[in-house]
Every structure is written in C-alpha cells, then in structure tokens.
C-alpha cells in the first residue's frame, strides 16, 4: 500500500465507515420477475394531497420547494435533480442538491464571482447546486442557499468519502461568444460544509462529456463516472493523489471481454446474472473539444451502454443504471466489482421485462439493508415510481409520484431513517419516513 493511499484512508476513515454501514450486500442467482402484488413494503395507498403515494405506515413531508426564500436572499430554483445527504455534526444534515438549469432558466437570484470564473460564461448561467441544512431530529430547515452557480444542466453527481458532492454537467455547450466563452461538460466539487457559494475549478482531467453521475471507491480513491448518451461508456478516473481530484489523474473506460455492446437492442449480448471480466483502456485528449470521447473510446474497444445514469457505491461493488437498455428498452442495472488485484467483474443485475414493472430507471441509491432504490424518469404524462430492487434482483413499487415530472436525487439520511428524494419540476424535496426493514 502506497503512502498516499495510507494517508487517504486515514484521513477519511470515519467517512468510509459510514459508507460501509449503508453498503450493499451481494445477492444470489439472477431473477427478472417482479414481486407479487402486496410484497415489498405492500400496496401503495393514494395520497390525499395528490403528490406521492406510499405504502401503509409511510409518510412524507416537503422540506424545500420552488420559490421558497433562501437565507442568502435568493429563492429555491427549479429542476431539482441529483442530491446527496451529509452529516455535518452538531445535529445537522446537509442536502446538496443539483439544479438542471440552462442559460434561459431562472437562477433564483444567484450571483457572485462564479458567473465569471466557474461559469466561463458571458451571461449568468442558472445551473449549479443549492444546499439545504436540516435539523437532524425534526427535519426543519435551518438554512438553505446557493452553493454553486454558473454551470449548465447539473444533472446528477455523487458523494465522496471526504464529505463533498461531485456535481456533473450534462451539457457540452461550446464557447460561442454569446452564452459561453469557454466549453462546458465538466465535474465540479462542492464541499458539503460550505456555508456560502463556492468557486471550485472545473475538474477537466475527469473528462468532458455528457456527464450524469459519479461514485468513489473508498478502497482506492478511484472515481467511476456515467454518461447519458445512447452510446455511452463507463469511465473511471484514477486521481494522481487520492482524495485530491483537482491535482489531476488518468481517465479510462471499461472494455468487457467479448462484449462490445451491453444494450441488448438488436441481439442479446449479456443476460441477467452473467459475469463478465473487463479491463480499462486509457483515453487521451480527455478534454474532448469535439465531444467525441465516447466514440474514440469505442474505436479502442470500450464497451457501449444505453444511457448510463445513476451510480452508487456499496461494499466492494457499485451499481449503475442504463436507462434505455434491455430487450424491452425499459432499463437495466449493472453491478461492477472492482479488484485491487486482477480483473474487475461486471454482471447484469437486473433488466426490465416490461414498462409496468420498471421503466427508465435514473438516479439511484443503496438502502441500509442492501436493496436498491431507483427513481424512474419517464417523460410526458407518464406516472413515475420509486422502484425497489431486492438483493436477488426483483422489482417492486416503493412510491408513485402523481405529479407529471420525474423523480430524482434519492439518498438516505446518515442514520438510515429518512429517504430524501426530489420531484424535478416544480422543485419539491421530500423526506420519506416509515417502517423501514432495518429499523
């Protein structure tokens, strides 16, 4: 073990312990069948308020909503997307929340130097993050404020073991002399304990592409990244100094042995439960001014995925969604087990057989009992659900959103008592409590 890695593990030991406490357990054989009606947490009960149907015994509250006054003088902006929850100590939790906003959207009054330095823009850009600080006991909002401004379409991201949120631009706007004077398509790091708007550098070594989400392996400090494109790759970033992403590093993409395309659209290349080893191919010119990183990676032998989106780290393994993958094109979930010695192993953990069971899974998290919690993102007037996926790969409905918008940002409180989730537009950040299996 290198000195850098020992230092990294010592410095973040408590965060790693918390991460392991919510880690995912491994499962047995593959399964595609949905749970029979009434299983999971039971049938969903219609919400009298007409927002979120939940199983009997569960309830929710709205902790933050579009237009709410924030303590920095702004208002809560729209299009709430990916989100992470952090323990700040002293009885406080912080939700760091993305907003998938572009140059033509209302920023909620955001201002400051980030518009000139981080934003690299000629006009104020509304994307970025807000931070909501909650009383851990009562869930009352103690303060909320802009924590990053001036970026474009901050879609998802991921928590780090050292207490920050990696927020990802799902946008590759090029400098055009009208909106942006530099290119977009980057990852930015927002400390969870930042009390005001921060001004971090773009993490350009992590690649320029249509970013979706990220997770960090605490055993190595490697960051895994998904890409929301029909022909996306799975990336990993090996930092030069673990825990210090701004110091640069190496970007690679996954190449599975014998499988060039996991999407199962034209023919079935991978089946649920099938284990495949893989290797990582180093990419060059990762700032990709032509937005061709995935195409160059595929030409080198990297494997294609169908719209990689949510990703979350468990115990020695992580899961990620492929939103439109599968024979039914309703979505897949993959699991990858990184290895410090030998080849990494990937398997297709779940593939939806039909829209009614699971459709367009996007953001995801791992519950304290190891089950997956996935937010659906169907467009139009479709009704979206929070889907649970058991440890043996069966799907069930955990919640049903009756608003005509997507669900996003699922994450658990540090004590596992609360599931936080966003209704995308108009912004509603919800706190769900109830008789969870682990309580």
Beta strands, then each sheet from edge to edge (+ up, - down):
strand 1: 44-45
strand 2: 52-55
strand 3: 59-65
strand 4: 80-89
strand 5: 92-99
strand 6: 127-135
strand 7: 141-151
strand 8: 154-159
strand 9: 164-169
strand 10: 187-191
strand 11: 211-216
strand 12: 223-227
strand 13: 235-239
strand 14: 249-256
strand 15: 275-282
strand 16: 308-313
strand 17: 318-322
strand 18: 332-337
strand 19: 344-351
strand 20: 361-366
strand 21: 372-376
strand 22: 384-389
strand 23: 395-401
strand 24: 407-412
strand 25: 419-423
strand 26: 428-433
sheet 1: 1+ 2- 23+ 22- 21+ 20-
sheet 2: 3+ 26- 25+ 24-
sheet 3: 4+ 5- 6+ 7-
sheet 4: 8+ 9- 10+
sheet 5: 11+ 12- 13+ 14- 15+ 19- 18+ 17- 16+
end
